[in-house]
Amino acid sequence: MSQLRIIRIHNELLGTYGDQGNAEVLAFRAKHLGIDSTIIDISYDQLIPRNGDIYLLGGAENAAQLLSLEAMKRDNALKDAISDGAVLLAVCAGFQIIGNTFWANEKKVDGLGLLDIETNAGQTERCVGDVVAHSSIFNLDLIGFENHAGRTVLGSSTKPFATVSSGYGNGDGKTDGAVQGNVIGTYMHGPILARTPALADLLIARATAQ
Ligand code: GLN
């Protein structure tokens, strides 16, 4: 690989919770690993390139989340890139967007269907606070913070990203996020890769193993 291409999608919409920092951590860690990289920002009015290595989605409130989804439904670029072996890390609103369905502004919305999950509207309090979790898939201890209304239920094609020891995670207080192949979703902000740079190294390893 000549250069690791990190695609940061809709930073202007999905940058509310600081998850855009995941791109910088990836670039920093890649440099440390002797891998040249570039961060490519794709805004709402641009098409998503298919030749990225790592794609990033962040957290947002409902209106911004719906706009981002609308833009990504213009074509199948993200799906095609993942089929070609790219890695996707999606946080909170981004996690919900790539699922089968989620609720926003009292409507059930079809997501991108890249992860076999469904997110329901939270009827009680918002899930807000610090999260402590362990990912047995990645063999990593994780910390982060969460701030979401939605509660996510995993389908049979996915595994939980992590087991939660403190916090709400997917809403049940037991699991956080989901993993399906090279697609990873989580509720953890931080940014998560700044809190646990070893996860950045693992994503880079997956993306460069093609
Ligand atoms: N709007 C979504 C929710 O409240 C996601 C929030 C977020 O990304 N932090 O569930």
Boltz pocket constraint, residues with backbone or C-beta under 6 A from the ligand:
constraints:
  - pocket:
      binder: B
      contacts: [[A, 17], [A, 58], [A, 59], [A, 60], [A, 61], [A, 62], [A, 65], [A, 91], [A, 92], [A, 93], [A, 94], [A, 147], [A, 148], [A, 149], [A, 150], [A, 151]]
      max_distance: 6.0
